[in-house]
Structures are given as structure tokens and as C-alpha cells.
Amino acid sequence: MSDPEDKIPSWPDGPEQQRELRSGCMTALLFLIGVILLLPGACAAVFGYLGLQEKRWPSELTGWVGLGLAIGAGGLALIIKAWRR
């Protein structure tokens, strides 16, 4: 008979073994979502620049620009995370 301990899967101990278990599909998905989230950030940068050209400040777009920049920063963070893995 076989030893029951042979059937227990071993978990990765070090970062080298964990790096081998990562999925290329997950990396591509993180990268794609990050690029999509960069689009609101780019629009926010354009509208923020246009808002700075107005005479009255703060404009009604200030909150939306801040939200778009935050979303773009999240997309950049996802791209960096996907790249480093």
C-alpha cells in the first residue's frame, strides 16, 4: 500500500515557488483592467487642465476630476502590480 502522506500536496515555501504558480492569464487580466482604468484618468487630466483655464475656481468639475484621477491612479497601481509579478 502507498503511504498516505504522499497524497498530501505541498504548498510553495519561498517566493521562487510562488512565482512559478502564478497564472499568465491573471497577469494579462490585471494589465488589461489597469489600462482600461487609465482612460478615466486621462480624461480627468484633460478636463482638469480645461478647468484651470476658467476664470472661476473651483469649477463644478473639480470633484469629478479628483475622482477620475483616483481611478487612473488605481489603474496605474494594477499595471505596476501585474508587471512586478
Phi and psi restraints in degrees (range 20) as a CNS / XPLOR table:
assign (resid 1 and name C) (resid 2 and name N)
       (resid 2 and name CA) (resid 2 and name C) 1.0 -88.1 20.0 2
assign (resid 2 and name N) (resid 2 and name CA)
       (resid 2 and name C) (resid 3 and name N) 1.0 158.0 20.0 2
assign (resid 2 and name C) (resid 3 and name N)
       (resid 3 and name CA) (resid 3 and name C) 1.0 -76.9 20.0 2
assign (resid 3 and name N) (resid 3 and name CA)
       (resid 3 and name C) (resid 4 and name N) 1.0 129.2 20.0 2
assign (resid 3 and name C) (resid 4 and name N)
       (resid 4 and name CA) (resid 4 and name C) 1.0 -65.1 20.0 2
assign (resid 4 and name N) (resid 4 and name CA)
       (resid 4 and name C) (resid 5 and name N) 1.0 -21.9 20.0 2
assign (resid 4 and name C) (resid 5 and name N)
       (resid 5 and name CA) (resid 5 and name C) 1.0 -72.5 20.0 2
assign (resid 5 and name N) (resid 5 and name CA)
       (resid 5 and name C) (resid 6 and name N) 1.0 -17.9 20.0 2
assign (resid 5 and name C) (resid 6 and name N)
       (resid 6 and name CA) (resid 6 and name C) 1.0 -70.9 20.0 2
assign (resid 6 and name N) (resid 6 and name CA)
       (resid 6 and name C) (resid 7 and name N) 1.0 -23.4 20.0 2
assign (resid 6 and name C) (resid 7 and name N)
       (resid 7 and name CA) (resid 7 and name C) 1.0 -85.3 20.0 2
assign (resid 7 and name N) (resid 7 and name CA)
       (resid 7 and name C) (resid 8 and name N) 1.0 -10.9 20.0 2
assign (resid 7 and name C) (resid 8 and name N)
       (resid 8 and name CA) (resid 8 and name C) 1.0 -79.3 20.0 2
assign (resid 8 and name N) (resid 8 and name CA)
       (resid 8 and name C) (resid 9 and name N) 1.0 123.9 20.0 2
assign (resid 8 and name C) (resid 9 and name N)
       (resid 9 and name CA) (resid 9 and name C) 1.0 -71.5 20.0 2
assign (resid 9 and name N) (resid 9 and name CA)
       (resid 9 and name C) (resid 10 and name N) 1.0 145.7 20.0 2
assign (resid 9 and name C) (resid 10 and name N)
       (resid 10 and name CA) (resid 10 and name C) 1.0 -95.4 20.0 2
assign (resid 10 and name N) (resid 10 and name CA)
       (resid 10 and name C) (resid 11 and name N) 1.0 138.4 20.0 2
assign (resid 10 and name C) (resid 11 and name N)
       (resid 11 and name CA) (resid 11 and name C) 1.0 -90.9 20.0 2
assign (resid 11 and name N) (resid 11 and name CA)
       (resid 11 and name C) (resid 12 and name N) 1.0 152.3 20.0 2
assign (resid 11 and name C) (resid 12 and name N)
       (resid 12 and name CA) (resid 12 and name C) 1.0 -66.3 20.0 2
assign (resid 12 and name N) (resid 12 and name CA)
       (resid 12 and name C) (resid 13 and name N) 1.0 135.2 20.0 2
assign (resid 12 and name C) (resid 13 and name N)
       (resid 13 and name CA) (resid 13 and name C) 1.0 -91.9 20.0 2
assign (resid 13 and name N) (resid 13 and name CA)
       (resid 13 and name C) (resid 14 and name N) 1.0 -45.1 20.0 2
assign (resid 13 and name C) (resid 14 and name N)
       (resid 14 and name CA) (resid 14 and name C) 1.0 -111.4 20.0 2
assign (resid 14 and name N) (resid 14 and name CA)
       (resid 14 and name C) (resid 15 and name N) 1.0 173.3 20.0 2
assign (resid 14 and name C) (resid 15 and name N)
       (resid 15 and name CA) (resid 15 and name C) 1.0 -65.2 20.0 2
assign (resid 15 and name N) (resid 15 and name CA)
       (resid 15 and name C) (resid 16 and name N) 1.0 -26.1 20.0 2
assign (resid 15 and name C) (resid 16 and name N)
       (resid 16 and name CA) (resid 16 and name C) 1.0 -66.5 20.0 2
assign (resid 16 and name N) (resid 16 and name CA)
       (resid 16 and name C) (resid 17 and name N) 1.0 -42.5 20.0 2
assign (resid 16 and name C) (resid 17 and name N)
       (resid 17 and name CA) (resid 17 and name C) 1.0 -71.4 20.0 2
assign (resid 17 and name N) (resid 17 and name CA)
       (resid 17 and name C) (resid 18 and name N) 1.0 -34.6 20.0 2
assign (resid 17 and name C) (resid 18 and name N)
       (resid 18 and name CA) (resid 18 and name C) 1.0 -67.8 20.0 2
assign (resid 18 and name N) (resid 18 and name CA)
       (resid 18 and name C) (resid 19 and name N) 1.0 -35.4 20.0 2
assign (resid 18 and name C) (resid 19 and name N)
       (resid 19 and name CA) (resid 19 and name C) 1.0 -65.7 20.0 2
assign (resid 19 and name N) (resid 19 and name CA)
       (resid 19 and name C) (resid 20 and name N) 1.0 -32.3 20.0 2
assign (resid 19 and name C) (resid 20 and name N)
       (resid 20 and name CA) (resid 20 and name C) 1.0 -71.2 20.0 2
assign (resid 20 and name N) (resid 20 and name CA)
       (resid 20 and name C) (resid 21 and name N) 1.0 -26.1 20.0 2
assign (resid 20 and name C) (resid 21 and name N)
       (resid 21 and name CA) (resid 21 and name C) 1.0 -85.0 20.0 2
assign (resid 21 and name N) (resid 21 and name CA)
       (resid 21 and name C) (resid 22 and name N) 1.0 -8.9 20.0 2
assign (resid 21 and name C) (resid 22 and name N)
       (resid 22 and name CA) (resid 22 and name C) 1.0 -70.5 20.0 2
assign (resid 22 and name N) (resid 22 and name CA)
       (resid 22 and name C) (resid 23 and name N) 1.0 153.7 20.0 2
assign (resid 22 and name C) (resid 23 and name N)
       (resid 23 and name CA) (resid 23 and name C) 1.0 -98.0 20.0 2
assign (resid 23 and name N) (resid 23 and name CA)
       (resid 23 and name C) (resid 24 and name N) 1.0 135.1 20.0 2
assign (resid 23 and name C) (resid 24 and name N)
       (resid 24 and name CA) (resid 24 and name C) 1.0 -67.5 20.0 2
assign (resid 24 and name N) (resid 24 and name CA)
       (resid 24 and name C) (resid 25 and name N) 1.0 -28.8 20.0 2
assign (resid 24 and name C) (resid 25 and name N)
       (resid 25 and name CA) (resid 25 and name C) 1.0 -67.4 20.0 2
assign (resid 25 and name N) (resid 25 and name CA)
       (resid 25 and name C) (resid 26 and name N) 1.0 -39.6 20.0 2
assign (resid 25 and name C) (resid 26 and name N)
       (resid 26 and name CA) (resid 26 and name C) 1.0 -66.7 20.0 2
assign (resid 26 and name N) (resid 26 and name CA)
       (resid 26 and name C) (resid 27 and name N) 1.0 -38.3 20.0 2
assign (resid 26 and name C) (resid 27 and name N)
       (resid 27 and name CA) (resid 27 and name C) 1.0 -63.3 20.0 2
assign (resid 27 and name N) (resid 27 and name CA)
       (resid 27 and name C) (resid 28 and name N) 1.0 -44.9 20.0 2
assign (resid 27 and name C) (resid 28 and name N)
       (resid 28 and name CA) (resid 28 and name C) 1.0 -64.5 20.0 2
assign (resid 28 and name N) (resid 28 and name CA)
       (resid 28 and name C) (resid 29 and name N) 1.0 -38.1 20.0 2
assign (resid 28 and name C) (resid 29 and name N)
       (resid 29 and name CA) (resid 29 and name C) 1.0 -66.4 20.0 2
assign (resid 29 and name N) (resid 29 and name CA)
       (resid 29 and name C) (resid 30 and name N) 1.0 -43.8 20.0 2
assign (resid 29 and name C) (resid 30 and name N)
       (resid 30 and name CA) (resid 30 and name C) 1.0 -61.0 20.0 2
assign (resid 30 and name N) (resid 30 and name CA)
       (resid 30 and name C) (resid 31 and name N) 1.0 -42.5 20.0 2
assign (resid 30 and name C) (resid 31 and name N)
       (resid 31 and name CA) (resid 31 and name C) 1.0 -63.9 20.0 2
assign (resid 31 and name N) (resid 31 and name CA)
       (resid 31 and name C) (resid 32 and name N) 1.0 -43.6 20.0 2
assign (resid 31 and name C) (resid 32 and name N)
       (resid 32 and name CA) (resid 32 and name C) 1.0 -65.0 20.0 2
assign (resid 32 and name N) (resid 32 and name CA)
       (resid 32 and name C) (resid 33 and name N) 1.0 -44.2 20.0 2
assign (resid 32 and name C) (resid 33 and name N)
       (resid 33 and name CA) (resid 33 and name C) 1.0 -64.2 20.0 2
assign (resid 33 and name N) (resid 33 and name CA)
       (resid 33 and name C) (resid 34 and name N) 1.0 -38.2 20.0 2
assign (resid 33 and name C) (resid 34 and name N)
       (resid 34 and name CA) (resid 34 and name C) 1.0 -62.4 20.0 2
assign (resid 34 and name N) (resid 34 and name CA)
       (resid 34 and name C) (resid 35 and name N) 1.0 -41.8 20.0 2
assign (resid 34 and name C) (resid 35 and name N)
       (resid 35 and name CA) (resid 35 and name C) 1.0 -65.9 20.0 2
assign (resid 35 and name N) (resid 35 and name CA)
       (resid 35 and name C) (resid 36 and name N) 1.0 -40.0 20.0 2
assign (resid 35 and name C) (resid 36 and name N)
       (resid 36 and name CA) (resid 36 and name C) 1.0 -64.1 20.0 2
assign (resid 36 and name N) (resid 36 and name CA)
       (resid 36 and name C) (resid 37 and name N) 1.0 -38.5 20.0 2
assign (resid 36 and name C) (resid 37 and name N)
       (resid 37 and name CA) (resid 37 and name C) 1.0 -73.8 20.0 2
assign (resid 37 and name N) (resid 37 and name CA)
       (resid 37 and name C) (resid 38 and name N) 1.0 -15.0 20.0 2
assign (resid 37 and name C) (resid 38 and name N)
       (resid 38 and name CA) (resid 38 and name C) 1.0 -72.6 20.0 2
assign (resid 38 and name N) (resid 38 and name CA)
       (resid 38 and name C) (resid 39 and name N) 1.0 -24.7 20.0 2
assign (resid 38 and name C) (resid 39 and name N)
       (resid 39 and name CA) (resid 39 and name C) 1.0 -62.1 20.0 2
assign (resid 39 and name N) (resid 39 and name CA)
       (resid 39 and name C) (resid 40 and name N) 1.0 -46.4 20.0 2
assign (resid 39 and name C) (resid 40 and name N)
       (resid 40 and name CA) (resid 40 and name C) 1.0 -63.0 20.0 2
assign (resid 40 and name N) (resid 40 and name CA)
       (resid 40 and name C) (resid 41 and name N) 1.0 -31.8 20.0 2
assign (resid 40 and name C) (resid 41 and name N)
       (resid 41 and name CA) (resid 41 and name C) 1.0 -66.9 20.0 2
assign (resid 41 and name N) (resid 41 and name CA)
       (resid 41 and name C) (resid 42 and name N) 1.0 -38.9 20.0 2
assign (resid 41 and name C) (resid 42 and name N)
       (resid 42 and name CA) (resid 42 and name C) 1.0 -67.0 20.0 2
assign (resid 42 and name N) (resid 42 and name CA)
       (resid 42 and name C) (resid 43 and name N) 1.0 -41.4 20.0 2
assign (resid 42 and name C) (resid 43 and name N)
       (resid 43 and name CA) (resid 43 and name C) 1.0 -64.0 20.0 2
assign (resid 43 and name N) (resid 43 and name CA)
       (resid 43 and name C) (resid 44 and name N) 1.0 -39.5 20.0 2
assign (resid 43 and name C) (resid 44 and name N)
       (resid 44 and name CA) (resid 44 and name C) 1.0 -65.0 20.0 2
assign (resid 44 and name N) (resid 44 and name CA)
       (resid 44 and name C) (resid 45 and name N) 1.0 -36.3 20.0 2
assign (resid 44 and name C) (resid 45 and name N)
       (resid 45 and name CA) (resid 45 and name C) 1.0 -65.2 20.0 2
assign (resid 45 and name N) (resid 45 and name CA)
       (resid 45 and name C) (resid 46 and name N) 1.0 -40.9 20.0 2
assign (resid 45 and name C) (resid 46 and name N)
       (resid 46 and name CA) (resid 46 and name C) 1.0 -65.8 20.0 2
assign (resid 46 and name N) (resid 46 and name CA)
       (resid 46 and name C) (resid 47 and name N) 1.0 -48.7 20.0 2
assign (resid 46 and name C) (resid 47 and name N)
       (resid 47 and name CA) (resid 47 and name C) 1.0 -68.0 20.0 2
assign (resid 47 and name N) (resid 47 and name CA)
       (resid 47 and name C) (resid 48 and name N) 1.0 -31.8 20.0 2
assign (resid 47 and name C) (resid 48 and name N)
       (resid 48 and name CA) (resid 48 and name C) 1.0 -64.8 20.0 2
assign (resid 48 and name N) (resid 48 and name CA)
       (resid 48 and name C) (resid 49 and name N) 1.0 -41.0 20.0 2
assign (resid 48 and name C) (resid 49 and name N)
       (resid 49 and name CA) (resid 49 and name C) 1.0 -64.1 20.0 2
assign (resid 49 and name N) (resid 49 and name CA)
       (resid 49 and name C) (resid 50 and name N) 1.0 -43.1 20.0 2
assign (resid 49 and name C) (resid 50 and name N)
       (resid 50 and name CA) (resid 50 and name C) 1.0 -65.9 20.0 2
assign (resid 50 and name N) (resid 50 and name CA)
       (resid 50 and name C) (resid 51 and name N) 1.0 -35.0 20.0 2
assign (resid 50 and name C) (resid 51 and name N)
       (resid 51 and name CA) (resid 51 and name C) 1.0 -67.5 20.0 2
assign (resid 51 and name N) (resid 51 and name CA)
       (resid 51 and name C) (resid 52 and name N) 1.0 -31.9 20.0 2
assign (resid 51 and name C) (resid 52 and name N)
       (resid 52 and name CA) (resid 52 and name C) 1.0 -70.8 20.0 2
assign (resid 52 and name N) (resid 52 and name CA)
       (resid 52 and name C) (resid 53 and name N) 1.0 -21.3 20.0 2
assign (resid 52 and name C) (resid 53 and name N)
       (resid 53 and name CA) (resid 53 and name C) 1.0 -78.7 20.0 2
assign (resid 53 and name N) (resid 53 and name CA)
       (resid 53 and name C) (resid 54 and name N) 1.0 -15.9 20.0 2
assign (resid 53 and name C) (resid 54 and name N)
       (resid 54 and name CA) (resid 54 and name C) 1.0 -73.1 20.0 2
assign (resid 54 and name N) (resid 54 and name CA)
       (resid 54 and name C) (resid 55 and name N) 1.0 157.4 20.0 2
assign (resid 54 and name C) (resid 55 and name N)
       (resid 55 and name CA) (resid 55 and name C) 1.0 -73.9 20.0 2
assign (resid 55 and name N) (resid 55 and name CA)
       (resid 55 and name C) (resid 56 and name N) 1.0 -38.9 20.0 2
assign (resid 55 and name C) (resid 56 and name N)
       (resid 56 and name CA) (resid 56 and name C) 1.0 -96.0 20.0 2
assign (resid 56 and name N) (resid 56 and name CA)
       (resid 56 and name C) (resid 57 and name N) 1.0 135.3 20.0 2
assign (resid 56 and name C) (resid 57 and name N)
       (resid 57 and name CA) (resid 57 and name C) 1.0 -135.8 20.0 2
assign (resid 57 and name N) (resid 57 and name CA)
       (resid 57 and name C) (resid 58 and name N) 1.0 135.3 20.0 2
assign (resid 57 and name C) (resid 58 and name N)
       (resid 58 and name CA) (resid 58 and name C) 1.0 -80.5 20.0 2
assign (resid 58 and name N) (resid 58 and name CA)
       (resid 58 and name C) (resid 59 and name N) 1.0 146.0 20.0 2
assign (resid 58 and name C) (resid 59 and name N)
       (resid 59 and name CA) (resid 59 and name C) 1.0 -85.8 20.0 2
assign (resid 59 and name N) (resid 59 and name CA)
       (resid 59 and name C) (resid 60 and name N) 1.0 175.2 20.0 2
assign (resid 59 and name C) (resid 60 and name N)
       (resid 60 and name CA) (resid 60 and name C) 1.0 -73.4 20.0 2
assign (resid 60 and name N) (resid 60 and name CA)
       (resid 60 and name C) (resid 61 and name N) 1.0 -10.0 20.0 2
assign (resid 60 and name C) (resid 61 and name N)
       (resid 61 and name CA) (resid 61 and name C) 1.0 -89.2 20.0 2
assign (resid 61 and name N) (resid 61 and name CA)
       (resid 61 and name C) (resid 62 and name N) 1.0 -4.2 20.0 2
assign (resid 61 and name C) (resid 62 and name N)
       (resid 62 and name CA) (resid 62 and name C) 1.0 -59.0 20.0 2
assign (resid 62 and name N) (resid 62 and name CA)
       (resid 62 and name C) (resid 63 and name N) 1.0 -44.4 20.0 2
assign (resid 62 and name C) (resid 63 and name N)
       (resid 63 and name CA) (resid 63 and name C) 1.0 -63.9 20.0 2
assign (resid 63 and name N) (resid 63 and name CA)
       (resid 63 and name C) (resid 64 and name N) 1.0 -41.4 20.0 2
assign (resid 63 and name C) (resid 64 and name N)
       (resid 64 and name CA) (resid 64 and name C) 1.0 -67.6 20.0 2
assign (resid 64 and name N) (resid 64 and name CA)
       (resid 64 and name C) (resid 65 and name N) 1.0 -37.0 20.0 2
assign (resid 64 and name C) (resid 65 and name N)
       (resid 65 and name CA) (resid 65 and name C) 1.0 -64.8 20.0 2
assign (resid 65 and name N) (resid 65 and name CA)
       (resid 65 and name C) (resid 66 and name N) 1.0 -43.5 20.0 2
assign (resid 65 and name C) (resid 66 and name N)
       (resid 66 and name CA) (resid 66 and name C) 1.0 -61.7 20.0 2
assign (resid 66 and name N) (resid 66 and name CA)
       (resid 66 and name C) (resid 67 and name N) 1.0 -41.5 20.0 2
assign (resid 66 and name C) (resid 67 and name N)
       (resid 67 and name CA) (resid 67 and name C) 1.0 -65.0 20.0 2
assign (resid 67 and name N) (resid 67 and name CA)
       (resid 67 and name C) (resid 68 and name N) 1.0 -43.0 20.0 2
assign (resid 67 and name C) (resid 68 and name N)
       (resid 68 and name CA) (resid 68 and name C) 1.0 -64.2 20.0 2
assign (resid 68 and name N) (resid 68 and name CA)
       (resid 68 and name C) (resid 69 and name N) 1.0 -39.0 20.0 2
assign (resid 68 and name C) (resid 69 and name N)
       (resid 69 and name CA) (resid 69 and name C) 1.0 -67.0 20.0 2
assign (resid 69 and name N) (resid 69 and name CA)
       (resid 69 and name C) (resid 70 and name N) 1.0 -36.2 20.0 2
assign (resid 69 and name C) (resid 70 and name N)
       (resid 70 and name CA) (resid 70 and name C) 1.0 -66.4 20.0 2
assign (resid 70 and name N) (resid 70 and name CA)
       (resid 70 and name C) (resid 71 and name N) 1.0 -40.2 20.0 2
assign (resid 70 and name C) (resid 71 and name N)
       (resid 71 and name CA) (resid 71 and name C) 1.0 -65.6 20.0 2
assign (resid 71 and name N) (resid 71 and name CA)
       (resid 71 and name C) (resid 72 and name N) 1.0 -41.4 20.0 2
assign (resid 71 and name C) (resid 72 and name N)
       (resid 72 and name CA) (resid 72 and name C) 1.0 -63.4 20.0 2
assign (resid 72 and name N) (resid 72 and name CA)
       (resid 72 and name C) (resid 73 and name N) 1.0 -37.5 20.0 2
assign (resid 72 and name C) (resid 73 and name N)
       (resid 73 and name CA) (resid 73 and name C) 1.0 -65.5 20.0 2
assign (resid 73 and name N) (resid 73 and name CA)
       (resid 73 and name C) (resid 74 and name N) 1.0 -37.2 20.0 2
assign (resid 73 and name C) (resid 74 and name N)
       (resid 74 and name CA) (resid 74 and name C) 1.0 -64.4 20.0 2
assign (resid 74 and name N) (resid 74 and name CA)
       (resid 74 and name C) (resid 75 and name N) 1.0 -38.8 20.0 2
assign (resid 74 and name C) (resid 75 and name N)
       (resid 75 and name CA) (resid 75 and name C) 1.0 -64.6 20.0 2
assign (resid 75 and name N) (resid 75 and name CA)
       (resid 75 and name C) (resid 76 and name N) 1.0 -40.1 20.0 2
assign (resid 75 and name C) (resid 76 and name N)
       (resid 76 and name CA) (resid 76 and name C) 1.0 -64.6 20.0 2
assign (resid 76 and name N) (resid 76 and name CA)
       (resid 76 and name C) (resid 77 and name N) 1.0 -39.0 20.0 2
assign (resid 76 and name C) (resid 77 and name N)
       (resid 77 and name CA) (resid 77 and name C) 1.0 -63.9 20.0 2
assign (resid 77 and name N) (resid 77 and name CA)
       (resid 77 and name C) (resid 78 and name N) 1.0 -38.5 20.0 2
assign (resid 77 and name C) (resid 78 and name N)
       (resid 78 and name CA) (resid 78 and name C) 1.0 -66.2 20.0 2
assign (resid 78 and name N) (resid 78 and name CA)
       (resid 78 and name C) (resid 79 and name N) 1.0 -39.8 20.0 2
assign (resid 78 and name C) (resid 79 and name N)
       (resid 79 and name CA) (resid 79 and name C) 1.0 -64.2 20.0 2
assign (resid 79 and name N) (resid 79 and name CA)
       (resid 79 and name C) (resid 80 and name N) 1.0 -42.7 20.0 2
assign (resid 79 and name C) (resid 80 and name N)
       (resid 80 and name CA) (resid 80 and name C) 1.0 -63.9 20.0 2
assign (resid 80 and name N) (resid 80 and name CA)
       (resid 80 and name C) (resid 81 and name N) 1.0 -41.5 20.0 2
assign (resid 80 and name C) (resid 81 and name N)
       (resid 81 and name CA) (resid 81 and name C) 1.0 -64.4 20.0 2
assign (resid 81 and name N) (resid 81 and name CA)
       (resid 81 and name C) (resid 82 and name N) 1.0 -41.1 20.0 2
assign (resid 81 and name C) (resid 82 and name N)
       (resid 82 and name CA) (resid 82 and name C) 1.0 -67.9 20.0 2
assign (resid 82 and name N) (resid 82 and name CA)
       (resid 82 and name C) (resid 83 and name N) 1.0 -35.7 20.0 2
assign (resid 82 and name C) (resid 83 and name N)
       (resid 83 and name CA) (resid 83 and name C) 1.0 -70.1 20.0 2
assign (resid 83 and name N) (resid 83 and name CA)
       (resid 83 and name C) (resid 84 and name N) 1.0 -39.9 20.0 2
assign (resid 83 and name C) (resid 84 and name N)
       (resid 84 and name CA) (resid 84 and name C) 1.0 -75.3 20.0 2
assign (resid 84 and name N) (resid 84 and name CA)
       (resid 84 and name C) (resid 85 and name N) 1.0 -23.4 20.0 2
